[in-house]
Amino acid sequence: MGTQPHLLVGEGDLTDIALLPGDPGRVDRIATQCDDSEVVAENREYKLVNARYGDRELTICSTGIGAPSASIAAEELAAVGVETFVRVGTCGALQADIDIGDMVVATGAAKDEGTTRRYESPTVPAVADYEVLSALVEVARDRDESVRVGPVATDDAYYAETEEYVRAWEEAGLLAVEMEAAALFSLARRKGLRAGAICTVDGNLVRGTQKGESDEDEELPEKARNNVERAITLSLEATRRL
């Protein structure tokens, strides 16, 4: 098997488990919590680092924004031997009682994006792997961290999230909206692999707050920035149980 065209890695270059932030800059934030790390490849929105957290060897790979680029990452990671994906990202809350900085562990994702439709019927569910989901929830419990656990929506049209969309998601009881989980969950299931997701809330669409509105020159509000670090810790600890 040759080098993957987008990730620029081959079989044996990575580990069996990958943490998947969207932002390439967040790869470095995750790596700083590890005991050691080494950049493996960088191309376009994809930055790949192999790291060690305690006794766990892992890979960190950014996916860029949205399901199309995330699915490319998942396809190519799977092709070189990665078996477990853990998305570590941000999301917008869809329930009024969810605050900026809260952490959401997704049980499943509504497929309000276009990528998964090229793979399967929209009626086929996009759900998190039970073992990955359980590891994230159990680590949070053991560390006395509060997480919201439930379904989210995956959308690929950030500026087309109208009031009607938000109201429908809220009424359906979805906790948050993000842009990659449905694709990662679906591809992992189809390939017999595992996937889960933990996301930090950076705004509340029901309340009308968006990320970037709280702090000048910062994408995320301060509380969200702080709790992204906590979500990273939970995801790293979860890898040790997987």
ZIHUQUI-V391961 format. One line per field, one symbol per residue. ss: DSSP state (h for helix, s for strand, l for the rest). phi: phi as a letter, one per 20 degrees, with the letter a starting at -180 (. if undefined). burial: I if it has 16 or more other C-alpha atoms within 10 Angstrom, else O. A space follows every 10 residues. Layout:
ss = ???
phi = ???
burial = ???
This chain:
ss = llllllllll llllllssss lllhhhhhhh hhlllsssss sssllsssss sssllsssss slllllhhhh hhhhhhhhhl lllsssssss ssslllllll llssssssss sslllhhhll llllllsllh hhhhhhhhhh hhllllssss sssssllhhh llhhhhhhhh hllllsssll hhhhhhhhhh lllsssssss ssssllllsl llllllllll lhhhhhhhhh hhhhhhhhhl ll
phi = .efffdelcc gnfdeeccec fffgffgfff ffeefbbbfe abaledcdce bccmedebdd cfdmdnfgff ffgfgffffd ofdcdcfccc bdfdcfeeeg nfdddeeabf eeceffffda fffffdcfff ffgfffffff ffeldececr fcddcdcged efgfffffff ffnfeacbcc ggffffffgf emdcbbbcce fdacffendc fneecfmcfd ggffffegff ffgfffffff dd
burial = OOOIOIIIII IOOIIIIIII IIIIOIIIOI IOIIOOIOOI IIOOIIIIII IIIOOIIIII IIIIIIIIII IIIIIIIIII IIIIIIIIII IIIIIOOIII IIIIIIIIII IIIIIIOOOO OOOOIIIIIO OIIIIIIIII OOOOOOIIIO IIIIIIOOOO OOOOOIOOII OOOIIIIIII IIIIIIIIIO OOIIIIIIII IIIIIIOOOI IOOIOOOOOI IIIIIOIIII IIIIIIIIIO OO
